[in-house]
Amino acid sequence: MFPEYRDLITQLKHKDLHFTKLFERHNEIDQQIQNFEANVEQASELTIETLKKEKLNLKDQLYAILVKASQA
Protein backbone atom coordinates (compact mmCIF):
# COMPACT_ATOMS: atom_id res chain seq x y z
CA MET A 1 0.00 0.00 0.00
CA PHE A 2 1.37 3.38 -1.06
CA PRO A 3 4.89 2.32 -2.11
CA GLU A 4 5.75 5.94 -2.86
CA TYR A 5 5.32 6.70 0.86
CA ARG A 6 7.18 3.65 2.21
CA ASP A 7 9.75 5.70 4.18
CA LEU A 8 7.14 8.11 5.51
CA ILE A 9 4.93 5.19 6.60
CA THR A 10 7.84 3.76 8.57
CA GLN A 11 8.44 7.13 10.24
CA LEU A 12 4.78 7.66 11.09
CA LYS A 13 4.41 4.15 12.50
CA HIS A 14 7.14 5.03 14.99
CA LYS A 15 5.87 8.45 16.05
CA ASP A 16 2.11 8.69 15.37
CA LEU A 17 -0.05 6.35 17.46
CA HIS A 18 -3.25 7.25 15.57
CA PHE A 19 -1.62 6.45 12.23
CA THR A 20 -0.27 3.18 13.62
CA LYS A 21 -3.70 2.10 14.88
CA LEU A 22 -5.32 2.90 11.53
CA PHE A 23 -2.56 1.06 9.68
CA GLU A 24 -2.84 -2.02 11.89
CA ARG A 25 -6.64 -2.09 11.62
CA HIS A 26 -6.37 -1.82 7.82
CA ASN A 27 -4.00 -4.80 7.76
CA GLU A 28 -6.25 -6.83 10.08
CA ILE A 29 -9.26 -6.24 7.85
CA ASP A 30 -7.23 -7.05 4.76
CA GLN A 31 -6.23 -10.39 6.28
CA GLN A 32 -9.82 -11.15 7.29
CA ILE A 33 -11.04 -10.46 3.76
CA GLN A 34 -8.34 -12.68 2.30
CA ASN A 35 -9.30 -15.50 4.70
CA PHE A 36 -12.97 -15.18 3.81
CA GLU A 37 -12.32 -15.11 0.08
CA ALA A 38 -10.00 -18.13 0.32
CA ASN A 39 -12.67 -19.98 2.35
CA VAL A 40 -10.30 -20.30 5.31
CA GLU A 41 -13.12 -18.75 7.33
CA GLN A 42 -16.79 -18.39 6.49
CA ALA A 43 -18.61 -15.09 6.11
CA SER A 44 -21.60 -13.72 4.24
CA GLU A 45 -21.20 -11.53 1.20
CA LEU A 46 -22.65 -8.67 3.23
CA THR A 47 -19.97 -9.10 5.90
CA ILE A 48 -17.22 -9.14 3.28
CA GLU A 49 -18.68 -6.07 1.56
CA THR A 50 -18.89 -4.21 4.87
CA LEU A 51 -15.27 -5.05 5.66
CA LYS A 52 -14.16 -3.88 2.22
CA LYS A 53 -15.91 -0.55 2.76
CA GLU A 54 -14.25 -0.14 6.16
CA LYS A 55 -10.87 -1.02 4.65
CA LEU A 56 -11.35 1.57 1.91
CA ASN A 57 -12.32 4.20 4.47
CA LEU A 58 -9.19 3.44 6.50
CA LYS A 59 -7.06 3.62 3.36
CA ASP A 60 -8.51 7.07 2.59
CA GLN A 61 -7.71 8.23 6.13
CA LEU A 62 -4.17 6.87 5.92
CA TYR A 63 -3.62 8.55 2.56
CA ALA A 64 -4.82 11.90 3.90
CA ILE A 65 -2.37 11.64 6.81
CA LEU A 66 0.46 10.71 4.44
CA VAL A 67 -0.23 13.61 2.10
CA LYS A 68 -0.40 16.06 5.00
CA ALA A 69 2.81 14.71 6.55
CA SER A 70 4.65 14.81 3.23
CA GLN A 71 3.81 18.48 2.83
CA ALA A 72 5.01 19.42 6.31
Backbone bond lengths (Angstrom), bond angles and torsions (degrees), N, CA, C in turn:
res aa  C-N    CA-C-N  psi(-1)  N-CA   C-N-CA  omega(-1)  CA-C   N-CA-C  phi
1 M - - - 1.452 - - 1.528 109.07 -
2 F 1.292 116.08 126.33 1.468 123.84 177.61 1.531 113.36 52.89
3 P 1.325 117.51 61.86 1.476 119.71 -178.97 1.526 113.09 -59.87
4 E 1.319 117.29 -26.72 1.460 120.03 179.77 1.527 112.14 -69.81
5 Y 1.332 116.79 -15.39 1.466 121.86 179.95 1.537 112.10 -112.04
6 R 1.308 117.32 18.66 1.469 121.09 -174.54 1.535 112.27 -52.06
7 D 1.326 117.47 -48.84 1.474 120.51 -178.80 1.527 111.40 -65.45
8 L 1.322 115.88 -41.96 1.466 120.19 -179.95 1.531 110.39 -65.55
9 I 1.322 117.59 -38.91 1.463 120.98 177.09 1.528 109.99 -58.96
10 T 1.315 116.24 -45.81 1.467 120.86 178.98 1.527 110.39 -58.93
11 Q 1.328 116.72 -44.88 1.466 120.60 179.57 1.529 111.23 -62.20
12 L 1.335 115.76 -47.30 1.460 119.91 -177.18 1.527 112.12 -66.30
13 K 1.314 117.25 -34.44 1.460 120.20 178.39 1.519 111.38 -65.03
14 H 1.322 117.62 -22.70 1.459 121.44 179.52 1.532 112.94 -90.97
15 K 1.335 117.28 -21.36 1.466 117.46 -173.97 1.529 115.33 -126.39
16 D 1.333 118.56 -5.81 1.464 120.91 -177.06 1.534 108.88 -126.01
17 L 1.322 116.37 101.60 1.456 121.74 -176.36 1.530 111.72 -62.13
18 H 1.323 117.45 -39.67 1.467 120.97 179.17 1.534 110.18 -61.62
19 F 1.314 116.58 -47.01 1.466 120.95 178.10 1.527 110.09 -59.23
20 T 1.318 116.65 -45.10 1.462 121.32 -178.88 1.522 111.21 -60.05
21 K 1.330 117.06 -44.18 1.465 120.58 179.65 1.525 111.31 -63.69
22 L 1.332 116.82 -43.19 1.464 120.16 177.40 1.525 110.71 -62.07
23 F 1.317 116.65 -43.87 1.458 122.46 -178.59 1.534 110.76 -62.73
24 E 1.322 116.25 -45.21 1.460 120.68 179.71 1.520 111.55 -65.69
25 R 1.325 116.97 -41.50 1.478 120.30 178.59 1.530 109.76 -63.61
26 H 1.330 117.50 -41.87 1.463 121.39 177.65 1.528 110.00 -57.74
27 N 1.317 117.23 -45.59 1.462 121.28 -179.37 1.531 111.92 -66.66
28 E 1.336 117.12 -37.52 1.463 120.54 177.08 1.523 110.90 -62.51
29 I 1.317 116.14 -46.04 1.462 120.48 179.73 1.524 110.31 -64.60
30 D 1.309 116.85 -41.74 1.460 120.51 178.26 1.527 110.60 -57.60
31 Q 1.321 116.99 -44.06 1.463 121.00 179.32 1.524 111.36 -65.73
32 Q 1.323 116.97 -40.70 1.460 120.71 177.55 1.524 110.72 -59.72
33 I 1.315 116.23 -46.77 1.462 121.22 -179.73 1.521 110.02 -60.60
34 Q 1.318 116.65 -45.29 1.465 120.08 178.70 1.529 111.00 -59.89
35 N 1.325 117.49 -42.23 1.466 121.41 178.90 1.529 111.25 -63.68
36 F 1.317 116.48 -42.35 1.460 119.94 179.14 1.528 111.09 -65.16
37 E 1.320 116.62 -44.48 1.457 120.31 -177.32 1.534 112.07 -70.49
38 A 1.318 117.51 -25.18 1.463 121.60 177.88 1.537 111.12 -91.29
39 N 1.331 116.08 4.54 1.467 122.55 -178.93 1.523 113.25 60.98
40 V 1.324 116.79 25.36 1.465 120.83 172.57 1.527 108.33 -72.04
41 E 1.326 115.08 -36.56 1.456 123.12 175.31 1.517 107.24 -129.60
42 Q 1.320 116.16 157.99 1.458 120.80 -179.48 1.525 110.82 -101.47
43 A 1.336 114.63 140.93 1.463 120.42 176.14 1.521 108.21 -158.26
44 S 1.320 115.67 154.80 1.461 120.02 177.35 1.526 109.67 -76.94
45 E 1.308 114.94 161.44 1.463 119.71 176.96 1.519 110.55 -61.22
46 L 1.316 117.05 -35.57 1.465 121.21 178.41 1.524 111.04 -63.28
47 T 1.322 116.68 -42.36 1.467 120.80 177.85 1.519 110.68 -62.11
48 I 1.316 116.58 -45.79 1.465 120.74 179.67 1.524 110.51 -62.92
49 E 1.325 116.80 -43.43 1.465 120.75 179.06 1.522 111.28 -62.22
50 T 1.310 116.61 -41.63 1.473 121.21 178.68 1.524 110.61 -62.87
51 L 1.328 116.50 -43.70 1.464 120.35 178.29 1.525 111.30 -63.45
52 K 1.322 117.14 -39.53 1.464 120.20 179.27 1.521 110.96 -64.23
53 K 1.326 116.87 -37.67 1.470 120.02 177.40 1.524 111.04 -66.77
54 E 1.332 116.57 -41.46 1.468 119.93 177.72 1.521 110.56 -63.58
55 K 1.328 116.29 -42.45 1.465 121.25 178.87 1.526 110.58 -60.16
56 L 1.322 116.95 -44.18 1.458 121.07 179.43 1.523 111.23 -63.83
57 N 1.331 116.09 -40.36 1.461 119.80 177.76 1.525 110.79 -62.52
58 L 1.323 117.00 -42.94 1.464 121.02 178.08 1.525 110.65 -63.35
59 K 1.315 116.41 -40.94 1.467 120.49 179.42 1.528 110.25 -61.81
60 D 1.330 116.69 -41.02 1.468 120.63 177.41 1.527 110.97 -62.23
61 Q 1.326 116.39 -42.28 1.467 120.23 179.01 1.531 111.22 -64.88
62 L 1.323 115.72 -43.27 1.464 119.98 178.45 1.523 110.81 -61.84
63 Y 1.317 116.65 -43.17 1.460 120.71 -179.58 1.531 110.80 -62.22
64 A 1.323 116.37 -43.20 1.464 119.97 179.29 1.531 110.66 -60.45
65 I 1.315 117.32 -41.54 1.468 120.78 178.05 1.525 110.39 -64.63
66 L 1.333 116.79 -42.36 1.456 120.41 -179.90 1.527 111.98 -63.79
67 V 1.308 116.73 -43.06 1.468 120.32 179.71 1.535 109.22 -63.65
68 K 1.309 116.88 -45.92 1.468 120.39 179.65 1.522 111.40 -61.40
69 A 1.330 117.00 -44.50 1.464 121.25 -179.73 1.516 111.90 -67.03
70 S 1.302 117.50 -33.31 1.472 120.35 -179.23 1.520 111.75 -72.94
71 Q 1.310 117.35 -22.02 1.452 121.88 179.56 1.515 112.87 -89.89
72 A 1.321 116.26 -11.01 1.472 121.12 -177.43 1.518 111.10 -77.20
